[in-house]
């Protein structure tokens, strides 16, 4: 081989190596963090837009996907399981890389998740869990501990009435029937207060996590229950709707009826600073960055925890005014 030919061969090899590195090939890193050079496509099915919390959660996921360079195919289920199942099947047909969703309800997912598994598309649960004996149907679950949230609400109530013997009549605004947060927040709360017989849940009904339904059900509670001491709402939107009903009935929310809520959205913090909500157990909706990081790891075949919990607090009226300016949702 001539010196000129050898030099050309070396130059050609160097160009090939540089090209491979620049394109995020097997020896380099890629925009999606998988090292494949392939831009990830994620199918995401959201519960709906039923509350301020959900709106903030959706925005967090969409913003995080854009920042991470991930193509997000988004579907709003409008709080209907059949819509989510259709969306997941559509994602399977489109051959997305990963499916993520926040289940409307806990049960009834095995068939469609088996279809995703058979198509070799990993599934990540976010915010809400599914009730399935086959844990191989999903890679991981990222979200809050709803049972713990219910327990924190119960703990606050028990401390407020410590040393008192009179009956405490509680009405409960439950979330969407069959959903994980509704089931678990009720279970955690009940588990704490059942130790003391003075606490009595005198009425419990779903408010579908919406402000309008929360107001409607609270109006019915006020008419049917002669004495209400405490309202336990499974989310802020229902609590805020209930406040309207309480005020229209000529009562003072936070004083005549103590209000315990869950979520920690800005509107609830405003109501707390005005004395209308007594305590709010935080449930953080800003899961987008964590979710995208988890999705990348799952697609890359990395070992990830089966359960990833978010860090959250409990806020009372005296903390609300100070915390309100810094609330991001």
C-alpha positions as CSV (number, residue, x, y, z in Angstrom):
1,X,0.0,0.0,0.0
2,X,1.3,3.5,-0.9
3,X,1.9,6.2,1.7
4,X,-0.9,8.2,0.1
5,X,-3.4,5.3,0.3
6,X,-2.4,4.6,3.9
7,X,-2.9,8.2,4.9
8,X,-6.3,8.3,3.2
9,X,-7.4,5.1,5.0
10,X,-6.3,6.6,8.4
11,X,-8.2,9.8,7.7
12,X,-11.3,7.9,6.7
13,X,-11.2,5.9,9.9
14,X,-10.9,9.1,12.0
15,X,-13.9,10.6,10.2
16,X,-15.9,7.5,11.0
17,X,-15.0,7.6,14.7
18,X,-15.8,11.3,15.0
19,X,-19.1,10.8,13.2
20,X,-20.1,8.0,15.6
21,X,-19.3,10.1,18.7
22,X,-21.1,13.1,17.4
23,X,-24.3,11.1,16.6
24,X,-24.6,9.6,20.0
25,X,-23.7,6.1,18.9
26,X,-22.8,3.2,21.2
27,X,-19.7,4.9,22.4
28,X,-21.3,8.2,23.2
29,X,-24.3,9.7,25.1
30,X,-27.6,10.7,23.5
31,X,-30.1,13.4,24.2
32,X,-32.5,10.9,25.8
33,X,-29.9,9.5,28.1
34,X,-30.1,5.9,26.8
35,X,-26.9,6.0,24.8
36,X,-28.8,4.8,21.7
37,X,-29.1,8.0,19.7
38,X,-32.8,7.3,19.5
39,X,-35.2,10.0,20.6
40,X,-37.6,8.5,23.1
41,X,-41.4,8.6,22.4
42,X,-43.6,8.2,25.4
43,X,-47.3,7.7,25.5
44,X,-48.9,9.4,28.5
45,X,-52.5,9.0,29.6
46,X,-53.7,11.5,32.1
47,X,-56.8,11.0,34.3
48,X,-58.3,14.3,33.2
49,X,-58.4,18.0,34.2
50,X,-60.7,17.7,37.2
51,X,-58.7,19.9,39.6
52,X,-56.0,22.5,40.0
53,X,-53.8,19.7,41.2
54,X,-54.3,17.7,38.0
55,X,-53.7,20.7,35.8
56,X,-50.4,21.4,37.5
57,X,-49.4,17.7,37.2
58,X,-50.1,17.7,33.5
59,X,-48.1,20.9,32.9
60,X,-45.2,19.4,34.9
61,X,-45.1,16.3,32.8
62,X,-45.4,18.2,29.5
63,X,-42.7,20.7,30.5
64,X,-40.3,18.0,31.7
65,X,-40.7,15.9,28.5
66,X,-39.9,19.0,26.4
67,X,-36.8,19.8,28.6
68,X,-35.6,16.2,28.4
69,X,-36.0,16.0,24.6
70,X,-38.7,13.3,24.8
71,X,-41.6,13.2,22.4
72,X,-44.8,13.0,24.4
73,X,-48.0,11.6,23.0
74,X,-50.6,13.0,25.4
75,X,-54.1,11.7,26.0
76,X,-56.8,13.1,28.4
77,X,-59.1,10.3,29.7
78,X,-61.7,12.7,31.0
79,X,-61.9,10.5,34.1
80,X,-63.1,7.5,32.2
81,X,-61.3,4.2,32.4
82,X,-62.5,3.1,28.9
83,X,-60.8,6.2,27.4
84,X,-57.5,5.3,29.1
85,X,-57.6,1.7,27.9
86,X,-58.2,3.0,24.3
87,X,-55.3,5.4,24.7
88,X,-52.9,2.7,25.9
89,X,-53.9,0.4,23.0
90,X,-53.3,3.3,20.6
91,X,-49.8,3.8,22.1
92,X,-49.1,0.1,21.6
93,X,-50.2,0.3,18.0
94,X,-47.9,3.4,17.5
95,X,-45.0,1.4,19.1
96,X,-44.0,4.1,21.6
97,X,-40.9,3.4,23.7
98,X,-42.6,3.6,27.1
99,X,-46.2,4.0,28.3
100,X,-46.9,6.1,31.4
101,X,-50.3,6.7,32.9
102,X,-52.1,7.8,36.0
103,X,-54.9,5.2,36.4
104,X,-58.5,6.6,36.8
105,X,-59.3,3.6,39.1
106,X,-57.3,0.8,40.6
107,X,-58.8,-2.3,39.1
108,X,-59.4,-3.7,35.6
109,X,-56.0,-3.1,34.0
110,X,-54.5,-6.6,33.6
111,X,-55.7,-7.3,30.1
112,X,-54.4,-4.1,28.5
113,X,-51.2,-4.1,30.5
114,X,-50.6,-7.7,29.3
115,X,-50.9,-6.4,25.8
116,X,-48.2,-3.8,26.4
117,X,-46.0,-6.4,28.0
118,X,-46.5,-8.7,25.0
119,X,-45.5,-5.8,22.8
120,X,-42.3,-5.4,24.9
121,X,-43.3,-1.8,25.8
122,X,-42.5,-1.0,29.5
123,X,-45.2,0.7,31.6
124,X,-44.6,3.2,34.4
125,X,-47.4,4.2,36.8
126,X,-47.4,7.8,38.0
127,X,-49.5,9.4,40.8
128,X,-51.9,6.4,41.2
129,X,-51.4,2.7,41.5
130,X,-53.2,-0.3,40.1
131,X,-54.6,-3.3,41.9
132,X,-53.0,-6.2,40.2
133,X,-51.4,-9.4,41.5
134,X,-49.0,-9.5,38.5
135,X,-46.4,-6.9,39.3
136,X,-44.5,-7.8,36.1
137,X,-47.1,-5.8,34.2
138,X,-45.4,-2.5,35.1
139,X,-41.8,-1.4,35.7
140,X,-42.3,1.1,38.5
141,X,-44.8,3.3,40.4
142,X,-43.9,6.9,41.1
143,X,-46.2,8.8,43.4
144,X,-47.5,9.8,46.8
145,X,-48.4,7.5,49.7
146,X,-52.1,8.1,49.9
147,X,-52.6,5.9,53.0
148,X,-50.0,8.0,54.8
149,X,-51.8,11.2,53.7
150,X,-55.0,9.9,55.2
151,X,-53.2,9.0,58.4
152,X,-51.6,12.5,58.6
153,X,-55.1,14.0,58.3
154,X,-56.4,11.7,61.1
155,X,-53.4,12.5,63.3
156,X,-54.1,16.2,63.1
157,X,-57.7,15.7,64.0
158,X,-56.9,13.5,67.0
159,X,-54.5,16.1,68.4
160,X,-57.1,18.8,68.0
161,X,-59.7,17.0,70.2
162,X,-57.2,15.4,72.6
163,X,-58.7,15.4,76.1
164,X,-62.2,16.1,74.9
165,X,-65.1,13.6,75.4
166,X,-68.0,15.0,73.3
167,X,-68.8,13.3,70.1
168,X,-67.1,14.7,67.0
169,X,-69.3,14.4,63.9
170,X,-67.4,14.1,60.6
171,X,-68.6,14.3,57.0
172,X,-66.3,13.0,54.3
173,X,-66.0,14.1,50.7
174,X,-64.4,11.1,49.0
175,X,-62.5,11.2,45.7
176,X,-63.5,9.3,42.5
177,X,-65.1,6.0,43.5
178,X,-62.6,3.1,43.0
179,X,-59.6,5.4,42.6
180,X,-56.4,4.8,44.6
181,X,-56.4,8.1,46.4
182,X,-60.0,7.8,47.4
183,X,-59.6,4.3,48.7
184,X,-56.3,4.9,50.5
185,X,-57.0,8.4,51.9
186,X,-60.2,7.0,53.5
187,X,-58.4,3.9,54.8
188,X,-55.5,5.9,56.4
189,X,-57.9,8.4,58.0
190,X,-60.3,5.7,59.3
191,X,-57.4,3.7,60.7
192,X,-56.3,6.6,62.9
193,X,-59.6,7.8,64.2
194,X,-61.1,4.3,64.9
195,X,-59.1,4.1,68.1
196,X,-61.4,6.7,69.7
197,X,-65.1,6.2,69.7
198,X,-65.9,9.9,69.9
199,X,-65.0,10.3,66.3
200,X,-68.0,9.4,64.1
201,X,-68.1,9.6,60.3
202,X,-71.8,10.5,60.0
203,X,-71.9,10.9,56.1
204,X,-69.5,9.9,53.4
205,X,-70.0,10.4,49.6
206,X,-67.9,10.9,46.5
207,X,-67.4,14.4,45.2
208,X,-65.4,13.2,42.2
209,X,-62.5,15.4,43.1
210,X,-64.3,18.5,41.6
211,X,-65.2,21.8,43.1
212,X,-68.8,21.8,41.7
213,X,-69.5,18.3,43.0
214,X,-67.9,19.1,46.4
215,X,-70.3,22.0,46.8
216,X,-73.3,20.0,45.7
217,X,-72.6,17.1,48.1
218,X,-71.7,19.5,51.0
219,X,-75.1,21.2,50.5
220,X,-76.8,17.8,50.9
221,X,-74.7,17.0,54.0
222,X,-75.8,20.4,55.6
223,X,-79.4,19.6,55.0
224,X,-79.3,16.0,56.2
225,X,-77.0,16.3,59.2
226,X,-78.1,18.4,62.2
227,X,-74.6,18.7,63.6
228,X,-71.3,18.7,61.6
229,X,-68.1,19.4,63.5
230,X,-65.5,18.4,60.8
231,X,-65.3,18.1,57.1
232,X,-62.6,15.7,55.7
233,X,-62.1,16.3,52.0
234,X,-60.0,14.0,49.9
235,X,-58.8,17.0,47.8
236,X,-58.7,20.8,47.8
237,X,-61.1,21.4,45.0
238,X,-63.9,19.5,46.8
239,X,-63.0,21.4,50.0
240,X,-63.2,24.8,48.2
241,X,-66.6,23.9,46.8
242,X,-67.7,22.8,50.2
243,X,-66.6,26.1,51.7
244,X,-69.0,27.9,49.3
245,X,-71.8,25.7,50.5
246,X,-71.0,26.3,54.2
247,X,-70.9,30.0,53.7
248,X,-74.1,30.1,51.8
249,X,-75.7,28.1,54.7
250,X,-74.7,31.0,57.0
251,X,-71.9,29.1,58.8
252,X,-68.2,30.0,59.1
253,X,-65.8,27.5,57.5
254,X,-62.8,26.7,59.7
255,X,-64.6,27.8,62.8
256,X,-68.2,26.3,62.9
257,X,-67.0,23.4,60.8
258,X,-63.3,22.5,60.9
259,X,-61.9,21.6,57.4
260,X,-59.2,19.0,56.7
261,X,-58.1,18.8,53.1
262,X,-55.4,17.1,50.9
263,X,-53.3,18.5,48.0
264,X,-51.8,21.9,49.0
265,X,-52.8,24.0,45.9
266,X,-52.5,27.8,46.0
267,X,-56.2,28.4,46.3
268,X,-56.3,26.2,49.3
269,X,-53.4,28.0,50.9
270,X,-55.2,31.3,50.3
271,X,-58.3,29.8,52.0
272,X,-56.1,28.6,54.9
273,X,-54.5,32.1,55.3
274,X,-58.1,33.4,55.6
275,X,-58.9,30.8,58.3
276,X,-61.3,28.8,56.1
277,X,-59.3,25.6,55.9
278,X,-57.6,24.4,59.1
279,X,-55.0,22.0,57.8
280,X,-53.9,20.7,54.4
281,X,-51.9,17.5,53.8
282,X,-49.6,18.1,50.9
283,X,-49.7,15.9,47.7
284,X,-47.0,17.1,45.3
285,X,-48.1,17.2,41.6
286,X,-44.8,18.3,40.2
287,X,-43.6,14.8,39.2
288,X,-42.5,15.6,35.7
289,X,-38.7,15.6,36.1
290,X,-38.7,12.5,38.3
291,X,-41.0,10.7,35.8
292,X,-38.8,11.5,32.8
293,X,-35.7,10.4,34.6
294,X,-37.4,7.2,35.6
295,X,-38.6,6.6,32.0
296,X,-35.1,7.0,30.6
297,X,-33.8,4.4,33.1
298,X,-36.5,1.9,32.4
299,X,-36.0,2.2,28.7
300,X,-32.2,1.8,29.2
301,X,-32.9,-1.5,31.1
302,X,-31.6,-0.2,34.4
303,X,-32.8,-1.6,37.7
304,X,-35.3,0.8,39.2
305,X,-37.2,0.7,42.5
306,X,-40.7,-0.9,42.3
307,X,-42.0,2.0,44.4
308,X,-40.8,5.6,44.4
309,X,-42.4,7.9,47.0
310,X,-42.6,11.7,46.8
311,X,-41.6,13.9,49.7
312,X,-44.5,15.9,51.2
313,X,-45.5,17.9,54.3
314,X,-48.5,19.0,56.3
315,X,-49.5,22.7,56.5
316,X,-51.6,24.5,59.1
317,X,-53.1,28.0,59.0
318,X,-50.2,29.7,60.7
319,X,-47.8,28.3,58.0
320,X,-50.0,29.0,55.0
321,X,-49.5,32.8,54.7
322,X,-45.7,32.5,54.8
323,X,-45.7,29.6,52.3
324,X,-48.3,31.0,49.9
325,X,-45.9,33.3,47.8
326,X,-43.6,30.3,47.1
327,X,-46.3,27.8,46.1
328,X,-45.6,26.6,42.5
329,X,-49.1,25.1,42.0
